[in-house]
Amino acid sequence: MQLNLPVVPIHDMVVKENDLVVATHGRSFWILDDLTSLHQITNKVEKSDFYLFKPRDAYRMGGWGRPQPNVGQNPPGGSVIYYYFKEKPEEEVILEFMDREGNTIKKYTGSAGEEARPGRFSMQLPVESGMNRFVWNMLYPDAERVPGAILWGGMLSGPVAVPGIYKVKLTVGEKSMTQSWIWKKDPRISTTLEEFQEQFDFLIQIQKKVTEINRAINRLRDVKKQLDALSGKVRGHEKGEQVIEEARRLEAKLTSVEDVLIQSKSKSGQDPLNYPILLDNKIAALAGIVASSDFRPTDQSYEVFKELSAMADEQLAKLKKIMEKDLPDFNDVVKKAKIPAIIIK
């Protein structure tokens, strides 16, 4: 239990909300945080092949910041999960997080062959003999991303869980164990559960729209990539010029939609200073604003989302038409040109 506690006189100690606070002589305070696992250790736990400890109730509070030299380290934002293995398991280990009704929110896996990366917020599941510690940041899954896209103030991470009861399930091979804990609101704020839920629902709505847009962009760019590849392959073929010209027309239509949905010119973090952000980034930035504090969304946020969504839907409708009509027409041109799958130059 000594850990990093220097050998000094102890003049007082107190247990405060399951933290052991020790007052040393001339060396400030020393805190052994989260005694809940210690309280749960019994002969049955010691004899178990694995055990999932009931998590300590946690508070929805952000802004913990990064550790600084010579400064005490705050607890991580989120919920801390402790689990124990008598021996390093050979089977796959799954740690699954669920809401009150048992719906899966996130699932993490680990195996004995993996080495856990260091870091307080590492999302890799540690699987070692003895006590293991995993911090879940209480975030729902992220929105879909566009590889390489530059976001200016945009948020793609999922919303923070609403205060309430949550469950964690540890599965090792065929066996599993489940515990629950309470995710509490910051006691200093007056936000109601209904307002938390309204904020969460709106963030999910924004996230779905961002995913819809980014998924469309990814599909669009995949088609453009295939058009470029095909154009290069058929160059020099007797009917290749006709196919290349049709590919150019189709690519121009796709680009007209792409250039409204996403800023393709931005390649680095400072490029948006020269090239304005477009619809995908604007909606993602709105998510960051809505999630910036623990209060219900403002009326203006709803209005902005409504306006931006209408503009995005107009472009998504154009893209749908291109995919359902123009793309099949292009495929017919290629088919009629009898372009072989393999072309030898």
C-alpha angles and dihedrals in degrees: 000000000000093000107153095342109127119231098261138131114282111215099175143358136185137183108232117183090334094312119117108224115194125194110209127193108261097341103086121232130332120197129197100198129208108018092178093101091049090053091053098053111115137156088266091055092048091053095047121105087223136356136193112210120218104257121241115253108262137203127237098236129138138193099068091149128200125305113267128202115266091006128110115256117240120220114270120265109257134028125320117221122197124193133169135217121192087206132008103276120240094201126077113276121216126192110193126188120206140178124243093279093051097256111150115246102172137352129202127191135197139171137198091254094063125086114221114235115231121249137101093245099040111142093203112109113240114224111184136136112269125017119357127191127204126178117209111198091210092239123142119229119297127253117258114277135218106229111245095005117146115228120200106204091331125146122213098163118107121258123271115261117264115250111270143085119326134181135217124199124197115200124189112179107306096345129080142176130200132204134175136211140176123257103207131200122242103277090218095067131072098214111137126226089249090056092048089051092048090052091047093049092049092049090051089051091051091045092053090052092049090049091049091052096044092046089053091049091050091050091045093051091047090056091048090051091052091048091053091048093049093047090054092048097051096044106122094022115126092247095027097105092059091052092046091051092050089047090054091052092049093045091051090055091049091048092052088061095040092053091059097044101044139016102241095178094068110095101157138036094263098046094091086071086072101026116048120232117254138209101299092050094042092055092044089050090052088057089056091052094048091048095045094095139018097256137101115278116269121247088245090059091056091049093050091049091049092051096045093044091054090053092048093047090055091057093042089054090053090049092049090054091049092050094046099042115011096044095051089047090054091048088053090054091053091046093051091048087058092224108184120234091236119041120191112206 
